[in-house]
Amino acid sequence: MSFNDLIRAKVVCYAADGILQDSLIKLDAGISTDLPVGAVVDEGGESAASTGAIAYVLVEPAKAGDKYLIVANPVMVVLNAEALETSLDHASVVATLSAKGYVFADYGTVALRTT
């Protein structure tokens, strides 16, 4: 992994709250592979195999065997869509995450919700 794969600023453009910007997800079994910041994962912590399986976006890297993930809280962050790590169709992933409440912008134009 490169340095950029290790820092939350790669994927988080804006956080409304430094404490509530992420959530801890505990898993029953350890994950099978290392995952970088921005990885799009399913409920089991593995890279999502389909858009229907998408559950979370990592904001901290995870190592093989980890039984926990630190993921973005969709209500408290604006994410950089270009930083998502997935083999799935990018537009479909962004649409799926948007439907789950995630907001996207780039670093030049962070659009904050006003309502």
MODELLER restraints for C-alpha pairs under 7 A, 6 or more apart:
rsr = mdl.restraints
at = mdl.atoms
rsr.add(forms.Gaussian(group=physical.xy_distance, feature=features.Distance(at['CA:4:A'], at['CA:10:A']), mean=6.26, stdev=0.5))
rsr.add(forms.Gaussian(group=physical.xy_distance, feature=features.Distance(at['CA:5:A'], at['CA:36:A']), mean=4.95, stdev=0.5))
rsr.add(forms.Gaussian(group=physical.xy_distance, feature=features.Distance(at['CA:5:A'], at['CA:37:A']), mean=5.22, stdev=0.5))
rsr.add(forms.Gaussian(group=physical.xy_distance, feature=features.Distance(at['CA:6:A'], at['CA:36:A']), mean=6.29, stdev=0.5))
rsr.add(forms.Gaussian(group=physical.xy_distance, feature=features.Distance(at['CA:6:A'], at['CA:37:A']), mean=5.80, stdev=0.5))
rsr.add(forms.Gaussian(group=physical.xy_distance, feature=features.Distance(at['CA:6:A'], at['CA:60:A']), mean=6.64, stdev=0.5))
rsr.add(forms.Gaussian(group=physical.xy_distance, feature=features.Distance(at['CA:6:A'], at['CA:61:A']), mean=5.63, stdev=0.5))
rsr.add(forms.Gaussian(group=physical.xy_distance, feature=features.Distance(at['CA:7:A'], at['CA:37:A']), mean=6.54, stdev=0.5))
rsr.add(forms.Gaussian(group=physical.xy_distance, feature=features.Distance(at['CA:7:A'], at['CA:60:A']), mean=6.74, stdev=0.5))
rsr.add(forms.Gaussian(group=physical.xy_distance, feature=features.Distance(at['CA:8:A'], at['CA:37:A']), mean=6.27, stdev=0.5))
rsr.add(forms.Gaussian(group=physical.xy_distance, feature=features.Distance(at['CA:8:A'], at['CA:59:A']), mean=4.97, stdev=0.5))
rsr.add(forms.Gaussian(group=physical.xy_distance, feature=features.Distance(at['CA:8:A'], at['CA:60:A']), mean=6.01, stdev=0.5))
rsr.add(forms.Gaussian(group=physical.xy_distance, feature=features.Distance(at['CA:10:A'], at['CA:83:A']), mean=6.31, stdev=0.5))
rsr.add(forms.Gaussian(group=physical.xy_distance, feature=features.Distance(at['CA:11:A'], at['CA:38:A']), mean=5.68, stdev=0.5))
rsr.add(forms.Gaussian(group=physical.xy_distance, feature=features.Distance(at['CA:11:A'], at['CA:79:A']), mean=5.47, stdev=0.5))
rsr.add(forms.Gaussian(group=physical.xy_distance, feature=features.Distance(at['CA:11:A'], at['CA:80:A']), mean=4.98, stdev=0.5))
rsr.add(forms.Gaussian(group=physical.xy_distance, feature=features.Distance(at['CA:11:A'], at['CA:83:A']), mean=5.28, stdev=0.5))
rsr.add(forms.Gaussian(group=physical.xy_distance, feature=features.Distance(at['CA:11:A'], at['CA:84:A']), mean=6.99, stdev=0.5))
rsr.add(forms.Gaussian(group=physical.xy_distance, feature=features.Distance(at['CA:12:A'], at['CA:77:A']), mean=6.57, stdev=0.5))
rsr.add(forms.Gaussian(group=physical.xy_distance, feature=features.Distance(at['CA:12:A'], at['CA:78:A']), mean=6.05, stdev=0.5))
rsr.add(forms.Gaussian(group=physical.xy_distance, feature=features.Distance(at['CA:12:A'], at['CA:79:A']), mean=4.63, stdev=0.5))
rsr.add(forms.Gaussian(group=physical.xy_distance, feature=features.Distance(at['CA:12:A'], at['CA:80:A']), mean=6.07, stdev=0.5))
rsr.add(forms.Gaussian(group=physical.xy_distance, feature=features.Distance(at['CA:13:A'], at['CA:78:A']), mean=5.47, stdev=0.5))
rsr.add(forms.Gaussian(group=physical.xy_distance, feature=features.Distance(at['CA:13:A'], at['CA:79:A']), mean=5.31, stdev=0.5))
rsr.add(forms.Gaussian(group=physical.xy_distance, feature=features.Distance(at['CA:13:A'], at['CA:80:A']), mean=5.87, stdev=0.5))
rsr.add(forms.Gaussian(group=physical.xy_distance, feature=features.Distance(at['CA:13:A'], at['CA:106:A']), mean=6.76, stdev=0.5))
rsr.add(forms.Gaussian(group=physical.xy_distance, feature=features.Distance(at['CA:13:A'], at['CA:107:A']), mean=5.79, stdev=0.5))
rsr.add(forms.Gaussian(group=physical.xy_distance, feature=features.Distance(at['CA:14:A'], at['CA:77:A']), mean=5.53, stdev=0.5))
rsr.add(forms.Gaussian(group=physical.xy_distance, feature=features.Distance(at['CA:14:A'], at['CA:78:A']), mean=5.04, stdev=0.5))
rsr.add(forms.Gaussian(group=physical.xy_distance, feature=features.Distance(at['CA:15:A'], at['CA:21:A']), mean=5.90, stdev=0.5))
rsr.add(forms.Gaussian(group=physical.xy_distance, feature=features.Distance(at['CA:15:A'], at['CA:76:A']), mean=5.71, stdev=0.5))
rsr.add(forms.Gaussian(group=physical.xy_distance, feature=features.Distance(at['CA:15:A'], at['CA:77:A']), mean=4.40, stdev=0.5))
rsr.add(forms.Gaussian(group=physical.xy_distance, feature=features.Distance(at['CA:15:A'], at['CA:78:A']), mean=6.51, stdev=0.5))
rsr.add(forms.Gaussian(group=physical.xy_distance, feature=features.Distance(at['CA:16:A'], at['CA:76:A']), mean=5.12, stdev=0.5))
rsr.add(forms.Gaussian(group=physical.xy_distance, feature=features.Distance(at['CA:16:A'], at['CA:77:A']), mean=6.13, stdev=0.5))
rsr.add(forms.Gaussian(group=physical.xy_distance, feature=features.Distance(at['CA:17:A'], at['CA:76:A']), mean=6.28, stdev=0.5))
rsr.add(forms.Gaussian(group=physical.xy_distance, feature=features.Distance(at['CA:20:A'], at['CA:76:A']), mean=6.51, stdev=0.5))
rsr.add(forms.Gaussian(group=physical.xy_distance, feature=features.Distance(at['CA:21:A'], at['CA:72:A']), mean=6.18, stdev=0.5))
rsr.add(forms.Gaussian(group=physical.xy_distance, feature=features.Distance(at['CA:21:A'], at['CA:73:A']), mean=5.29, stdev=0.5))
rsr.add(forms.Gaussian(group=physical.xy_distance, feature=features.Distance(at['CA:21:A'], at['CA:76:A']), mean=4.99, stdev=0.5))
rsr.add(forms.Gaussian(group=physical.xy_distance, feature=features.Distance(at['CA:21:A'], at['CA:77:A']), mean=5.93, stdev=0.5))
rsr.add(forms.Gaussian(group=physical.xy_distance, feature=features.Distance(at['CA:22:A'], at['CA:70:A']), mean=6.39, stdev=0.5))
rsr.add(forms.Gaussian(group=physical.xy_distance, feature=features.Distance(at['CA:22:A'], at['CA:71:A']), mean=5.37, stdev=0.5))
rsr.add(forms.Gaussian(group=physical.xy_distance, feature=features.Distance(at['CA:22:A'], at['CA:72:A']), mean=4.49, stdev=0.5))
rsr.add(forms.Gaussian(group=physical.xy_distance, feature=features.Distance(at['CA:22:A'], at['CA:73:A']), mean=4.72, stdev=0.5))
rsr.add(forms.Gaussian(group=physical.xy_distance, feature=features.Distance(at['CA:23:A'], at['CA:70:A']), mean=5.66, stdev=0.5))
rsr.add(forms.Gaussian(group=physical.xy_distance, feature=features.Distance(at['CA:23:A'], at['CA:71:A']), mean=5.34, stdev=0.5))
rsr.add(forms.Gaussian(group=physical.xy_distance, feature=features.Distance(at['CA:23:A'], at['CA:72:A']), mean=6.35, stdev=0.5))
rsr.add(forms.Gaussian(group=physical.xy_distance, feature=features.Distance(at['CA:23:A'], at['CA:73:A']), mean=6.02, stdev=0.5))
rsr.add(forms.Gaussian(group=physical.xy_distance, feature=features.Distance(at['CA:24:A'], at['CA:68:A']), mean=6.75, stdev=0.5))
rsr.add(forms.Gaussian(group=physical.xy_distance, feature=features.Distance(at['CA:24:A'], at['CA:69:A']), mean=5.79, stdev=0.5))
rsr.add(forms.Gaussian(group=physical.xy_distance, feature=features.Distance(at['CA:24:A'], at['CA:70:A']), mean=4.84, stdev=0.5))
rsr.add(forms.Gaussian(group=physical.xy_distance, feature=features.Distance(at['CA:24:A'], at['CA:71:A']), mean=6.54, stdev=0.5))
rsr.add(forms.Gaussian(group=physical.xy_distance, feature=features.Distance(at['CA:25:A'], at['CA:68:A']), mean=5.41, stdev=0.5))
rsr.add(forms.Gaussian(group=physical.xy_distance, feature=features.Distance(at['CA:25:A'], at['CA:69:A']), mean=5.06, stdev=0.5))
rsr.add(forms.Gaussian(group=physical.xy_distance, feature=features.Distance(at['CA:25:A'], at['CA:70:A']), mean=6.34, stdev=0.5))
rsr.add(forms.Gaussian(group=physical.xy_distance, feature=features.Distance(at['CA:26:A'], at['CA:67:A']), mean=5.96, stdev=0.5))
rsr.add(forms.Gaussian(group=physical.xy_distance, feature=features.Distance(at['CA:26:A'], at['CA:68:A']), mean=4.37, stdev=0.5))
rsr.add(forms.Gaussian(group=physical.xy_distance, feature=features.Distance(at['CA:26:A'], at['CA:69:A']), mean=6.59, stdev=0.5))
rsr.add(forms.Gaussian(group=physical.xy_distance, feature=features.Distance(at['CA:27:A'], at['CA:44:A']), mean=6.56, stdev=0.5))
rsr.add(forms.Gaussian(group=physical.xy_distance, feature=features.Distance(at['CA:27:A'], at['CA:67:A']), mean=4.89, stdev=0.5))
rsr.add(forms.Gaussian(group=physical.xy_distance, feature=features.Distance(at['CA:27:A'], at['CA:68:A']), mean=5.55, stdev=0.5))
rsr.add(forms.Gaussian(group=physical.xy_distance, feature=features.Distance(at['CA:28:A'], at['CA:67:A']), mean=6.64, stdev=0.5))
rsr.add(forms.Gaussian(group=physical.xy_distance, feature=features.Distance(at['CA:29:A'], at['CA:67:A']), mean=5.90, stdev=0.5))
rsr.add(forms.Gaussian(group=physical.xy_distance, feature=features.Distance(at['CA:30:A'], at['CA:64:A']), mean=6.85, stdev=0.5))
rsr.add(forms.Gaussian(group=physical.xy_distance, feature=features.Distance(at['CA:30:A'], at['CA:65:A']), mean=4.12, stdev=0.5))
rsr.add(forms.Gaussian(group=physical.xy_distance, feature=features.Distance(at['CA:30:A'], at['CA:66:A']), mean=4.83, stdev=0.5))
rsr.add(forms.Gaussian(group=physical.xy_distance, feature=features.Distance(at['CA:30:A'], at['CA:67:A']), mean=4.49, stdev=0.5))
rsr.add(forms.Gaussian(group=physical.xy_distance, feature=features.Distance(at['CA:31:A'], at['CA:45:A']), mean=6.00, stdev=0.5))
rsr.add(forms.Gaussian(group=physical.xy_distance, feature=features.Distance(at['CA:31:A'], at['CA:46:A']), mean=6.21, stdev=0.5))
rsr.add(forms.Gaussian(group=physical.xy_distance, feature=features.Distance(at['CA:31:A'], at['CA:64:A']), mean=5.26, stdev=0.5))
rsr.add(forms.Gaussian(group=physical.xy_distance, feature=features.Distance(at['CA:31:A'], at['CA:65:A']), mean=5.00, stdev=0.5))
rsr.add(forms.Gaussian(group=physical.xy_distance, feature=features.Distance(at['CA:31:A'], at['CA:66:A']), mean=5.75, stdev=0.5))
rsr.add(forms.Gaussian(group=physical.xy_distance, feature=features.Distance(at['CA:31:A'], at['CA:67:A']), mean=6.68, stdev=0.5))
rsr.add(forms.Gaussian(group=physical.xy_distance, feature=features.Distance(at['CA:32:A'], at['CA:64:A']), mean=5.06, stdev=0.5))
rsr.add(forms.Gaussian(group=physical.xy_distance, feature=features.Distance(at['CA:32:A'], at['CA:65:A']), mean=6.17, stdev=0.5))
rsr.add(forms.Gaussian(group=physical.xy_distance, feature=features.Distance(at['CA:33:A'], at['CA:63:A']), mean=6.47, stdev=0.5))
rsr.add(forms.Gaussian(group=physical.xy_distance, feature=features.Distance(at['CA:33:A'], at['CA:64:A']), mean=4.27, stdev=0.5))
rsr.add(forms.Gaussian(group=physical.xy_distance, feature=features.Distance(at['CA:34:A'], at['CA:62:A']), mean=5.63, stdev=0.5))
rsr.add(forms.Gaussian(group=physical.xy_distance, feature=features.Distance(at['CA:34:A'], at['CA:63:A']), mean=4.26, stdev=0.5))
rsr.add(forms.Gaussian(group=physical.xy_distance, feature=features.Distance(at['CA:34:A'], at['CA:64:A']), mean=4.77, stdev=0.5))
rsr.add(forms.Gaussian(group=physical.xy_distance, feature=features.Distance(at['CA:35:A'], at['CA:61:A']), mean=5.71, stdev=0.5))
rsr.add(forms.Gaussian(group=physical.xy_distance, feature=features.Distance(at['CA:35:A'], at['CA:62:A']), mean=5.08, stdev=0.5))
rsr.add(forms.Gaussian(group=physical.xy_distance, feature=features.Distance(at['CA:35:A'], at['CA:63:A']), mean=6.36, stdev=0.5))
rsr.add(forms.Gaussian(group=physical.xy_distance, feature=features.Distance(at['CA:36:A'], at['CA:61:A']), mean=4.61, stdev=0.5))
rsr.add(forms.Gaussian(group=physical.xy_distance, feature=features.Distance(at['CA:36:A'], at['CA:62:A']), mean=6.58, stdev=0.5))
rsr.add(forms.Gaussian(group=physical.xy_distance, feature=features.Distance(at['CA:37:A'], at['CA:58:A']), mean=5.25, stdev=0.5))
rsr.add(forms.Gaussian(group=physical.xy_distance, feature=features.Distance(at['CA:37:A'], at['CA:59:A']), mean=5.02, stdev=0.5))
rsr.add(forms.Gaussian(group=physical.xy_distance, feature=features.Distance(at['CA:37:A'], at['CA:60:A']), mean=5.19, stdev=0.5))
rsr.add(forms.Gaussian(group=physical.xy_distance, feature=features.Distance(at['CA:37:A'], at['CA:61:A']), mean=4.92, stdev=0.5))
rsr.add(forms.Gaussian(group=physical.xy_distance, feature=features.Distance(at['CA:38:A'], at['CA:57:A']), mean=5.70, stdev=0.5))
rsr.add(forms.Gaussian(group=physical.xy_distance, feature=features.Distance(at['CA:38:A'], at['CA:58:A']), mean=5.13, stdev=0.5))
rsr.add(forms.Gaussian(group=physical.xy_distance, feature=features.Distance(at['CA:38:A'], at['CA:59:A']), mean=6.11, stdev=0.5))
rsr.add(forms.Gaussian(group=physical.xy_distance, feature=features.Distance(at['CA:38:A'], at['CA:83:A']), mean=5.88, stdev=0.5))
rsr.add(forms.Gaussian(group=physical.xy_distance, feature=features.Distance(at['CA:38:A'], at['CA:84:A']), mean=4.60, stdev=0.5))
rsr.add(forms.Gaussian(group=physical.xy_distance, feature=features.Distance(at['CA:38:A'], at['CA:85:A']), mean=5.22, stdev=0.5))
rsr.add(forms.Gaussian(group=physical.xy_distance, feature=features.Distance(at['CA:39:A'], at['CA:47:A']), mean=6.90, stdev=0.5))
rsr.add(forms.Gaussian(group=physical.xy_distance, feature=features.Distance(at['CA:39:A'], at['CA:57:A']), mean=5.65, stdev=0.5))
rsr.add(forms.Gaussian(group=physical.xy_distance, feature=features.Distance(at['CA:39:A'], at['CA:58:A']), mean=5.40, stdev=0.5))
rsr.add(forms.Gaussian(group=physical.xy_distance, feature=features.Distance(at['CA:39:A'], at['CA:84:A']), mean=5.93, stdev=0.5))
rsr.add(forms.Gaussian(group=physical.xy_distance, feature=features.Distance(at['CA:39:A'], at['CA:85:A']), mean=4.39, stdev=0.5))
rsr.add(forms.Gaussian(group=physical.xy_distance, feature=features.Distance(at['CA:39:A'], at['CA:86:A']), mean=6.24, stdev=0.5))
rsr.add(forms.Gaussian(group=physical.xy_distance, feature=features.Distance(at['CA:40:A'], at['CA:47:A']), mean=5.92, stdev=0.5))
rsr.add(forms.Gaussian(group=physical.xy_distance, feature=features.Distance(at['CA:40:A'], at['CA:48:A']), mean=6.04, stdev=0.5))
rsr.add(forms.Gaussian(group=physical.xy_distance, feature=features.Distance(at['CA:40:A'], at['CA:54:A']), mean=6.58, stdev=0.5))
rsr.add(forms.Gaussian(group=physical.xy_distance, feature=features.Distance(at['CA:40:A'], at['CA:56:A']), mean=5.89, stdev=0.5))
rsr.add(forms.Gaussian(group=physical.xy_distance, feature=features.Distance(at['CA:40:A'], at['CA:57:A']), mean=4.74, stdev=0.5))
rsr.add(forms.Gaussian(group=physical.xy_distance, feature=features.Distance(at['CA:40:A'], at['CA:58:A']), mean=6.71, stdev=0.5))
rsr.add(forms.Gaussian(group=physical.xy_distance, feature=features.Distance(at['CA:40:A'], at['CA:84:A']), mean=6.67, stdev=0.5))
rsr.add(forms.Gaussian(group=physical.xy_distance, feature=features.Distance(at['CA:40:A'], at['CA:85:A']), mean=6.10, stdev=0.5))
rsr.add(forms.Gaussian(group=physical.xy_distance, feature=features.Distance(at['CA:40:A'], at['CA:86:A']), mean=5.92, stdev=0.5))
rsr.add(forms.Gaussian(group=physical.xy_distance, feature=features.Distance(at['CA:41:A'], at['CA:47:A']), mean=4.33, stdev=0.5))
rsr.add(forms.Gaussian(group=physical.xy_distance, feature=features.Distance(at['CA:41:A'], at['CA:48:A']), mean=4.56, stdev=0.5))
rsr.add(forms.Gaussian(group=physical.xy_distance, feature=features.Distance(at['CA:41:A'], at['CA:54:A']), mean=5.72, stdev=0.5))
rsr.add(forms.Gaussian(group=physical.xy_distance, feature=features.Distance(at['CA:41:A'], at['CA:55:A']), mean=5.93, stdev=0.5))
rsr.add(forms.Gaussian(group=physical.xy_distance, feature=features.Distance(at['CA:41:A'], at['CA:56:A']), mean=5.38, stdev=0.5))
rsr.add(forms.Gaussian(group=physical.xy_distance, feature=features.Distance(at['CA:41:A'], at['CA:57:A']), mean=6.31, stdev=0.5))
rsr.add(forms.Gaussian(group=physical.xy_distance, feature=features.Distance(at['CA:42:A'], at['CA:48:A']), mean=4.85, stdev=0.5))
rsr.add(forms.Gaussian(group=physical.xy_distance, feature=features.Distance(at['CA:42:A'], at['CA:53:A']), mean=5.30, stdev=0.5))
rsr.add(forms.Gaussian(group=physical.xy_distance, feature=features.Distance(at['CA:42:A'], at['CA:54:A']), mean=4.84, stdev=0.5))
rsr.add(forms.Gaussian(group=physical.xy_distance, feature=features.Distance(at['CA:42:A'], at['CA:55:A']), mean=4.75, stdev=0.5))
rsr.add(forms.Gaussian(group=physical.xy_distance, feature=features.Distance(at['CA:42:A'], at['CA:56:A']), mean=6.49, stdev=0.5))
rsr.add(forms.Gaussian(group=physical.xy_distance, feature=features.Distance(at['CA:43:A'], at['CA:55:A']), mean=5.61, stdev=0.5))
rsr.add(forms.Gaussian(group=physical.xy_distance, feature=features.Distance(at['CA:48:A'], at['CA:54:A']), mean=5.41, stdev=0.5))
rsr.add(forms.Gaussian(group=physical.xy_distance, feature=features.Distance(at['CA:50:A'], at['CA:88:A']), mean=6.86, stdev=0.5))
rsr.add(forms.Gaussian(group=physical.xy_distance, feature=features.Distance(at['CA:51:A'], at['CA:92:A']), mean=6.83, stdev=0.5))
rsr.add(forms.Gaussian(group=physical.xy_distance, feature=features.Distance(at['CA:51:A'], at['CA:93:A']), mean=6.00, stdev=0.5))
rsr.add(forms.Gaussian(group=physical.xy_distance, feature=features.Distance(at['CA:51:A'], at['CA:96:A']), mean=6.55, stdev=0.5))
rsr.add(forms.Gaussian(group=physical.xy_distance, feature=features.Distance(at['CA:56:A'], at['CA:71:A']), mean=6.09, stdev=0.5))
rsr.add(forms.Gaussian(group=physical.xy_distance, feature=features.Distance(at['CA:57:A'], at['CA:71:A']), mean=5.42, stdev=0.5))
rsr.add(forms.Gaussian(group=physical.xy_distance, feature=features.Distance(at['CA:57:A'], at['CA:72:A']), mean=5.75, stdev=0.5))
rsr.add(forms.Gaussian(group=physical.xy_distance, feature=features.Distance(at['CA:58:A'], at['CA:70:A']), mean=5.92, stdev=0.5))
rsr.add(forms.Gaussian(group=physical.xy_distance, feature=features.Distance(at['CA:58:A'], at['CA:71:A']), mean=4.34, stdev=0.5))
rsr.add(forms.Gaussian(group=physical.xy_distance, feature=features.Distance(at['CA:58:A'], at['CA:72:A']), mean=6.22, stdev=0.5))
rsr.add(forms.Gaussian(group=physical.xy_distance, feature=features.Distance(at['CA:59:A'], at['CA:70:A']), mean=5.98, stdev=0.5))
rsr.add(forms.Gaussian(group=physical.xy_distance, feature=features.Distance(at['CA:59:A'], at['CA:71:A']), mean=5.23, stdev=0.5))
rsr.add(forms.Gaussian(group=physical.xy_distance, feature=features.Distance(at['CA:59:A'], at['CA:72:A']), mean=5.84, stdev=0.5))
rsr.add(forms.Gaussian(group=physical.xy_distance, feature=features.Distance(at['CA:60:A'], at['CA:70:A']), mean=5.64, stdev=0.5))
rsr.add(forms.Gaussian(group=physical.xy_distance, feature=features.Distance(at['CA:62:A'], at['CA:69:A']), mean=6.60, stdev=0.5))
rsr.add(forms.Gaussian(group=physical.xy_distance, feature=features.Distance(at['CA:74:A'], at['CA:101:A']), mean=5.56, stdev=0.5))
rsr.add(forms.Gaussian(group=physical.xy_distance, feature=features.Distance(at['CA:74:A'], at['CA:102:A']), mean=4.52, stdev=0.5))
rsr.add(forms.Gaussian(group=physical.xy_distance, feature=features.Distance(at['CA:75:A'], at['CA:101:A']), mean=6.80, stdev=0.5))
rsr.add(forms.Gaussian(group=physical.xy_distance, feature=features.Distance(at['CA:75:A'], at['CA:102:A']), mean=6.90, stdev=0.5))
rsr.add(forms.Gaussian(group=physical.xy_distance, feature=features.Distance(at['CA:78:A'], at['CA:103:A']), mean=5.04, stdev=0.5))
rsr.add(forms.Gaussian(group=physical.xy_distance, feature=features.Distance(at['CA:78:A'], at['CA:104:A']), mean=5.34, stdev=0.5))
rsr.add(forms.Gaussian(group=physical.xy_distance, feature=features.Distance(at['CA:78:A'], at['CA:105:A']), mean=6.52, stdev=0.5))
rsr.add(forms.Gaussian(group=physical.xy_distance, feature=features.Distance(at['CA:79:A'], at['CA:103:A']), mean=6.16, stdev=0.5))
rsr.add(forms.Gaussian(group=physical.xy_distance, feature=features.Distance(at['CA:79:A'], at['CA:104:A']), mean=4.74, stdev=0.5))
rsr.add(forms.Gaussian(group=physical.xy_distance, feature=features.Distance(at['CA:79:A'], at['CA:105:A']), mean=6.22, stdev=0.5))
rsr.add(forms.Gaussian(group=physical.xy_distance, feature=features.Distance(at['CA:80:A'], at['CA:104:A']), mean=5.69, stdev=0.5))
rsr.add(forms.Gaussian(group=physical.xy_distance, feature=features.Distance(at['CA:80:A'], at['CA:105:A']), mean=5.54, stdev=0.5))
rsr.add(forms.Gaussian(group=physical.xy_distance, feature=features.Distance(at['CA:80:A'], at['CA:106:A']), mean=5.29, stdev=0.5))
rsr.add(forms.Gaussian(group=physical.xy_distance, feature=features.Distance(at['CA:81:A'], at['CA:94:A']), mean=6.78, stdev=0.5))
rsr.add(forms.Gaussian(group=physical.xy_distance, feature=features.Distance(at['CA:81:A'], at['CA:104:A']), mean=5.85, stdev=0.5))
rsr.add(forms.Gaussian(group=physical.xy_distance, feature=features.Distance(at['CA:81:A'], at['CA:105:A']), mean=6.86, stdev=0.5))
rsr.add(forms.Gaussian(group=physical.xy_distance, feature=features.Distance(at['CA:105:A'], at['CA:111:A']), mean=6.34, stdev=0.5))
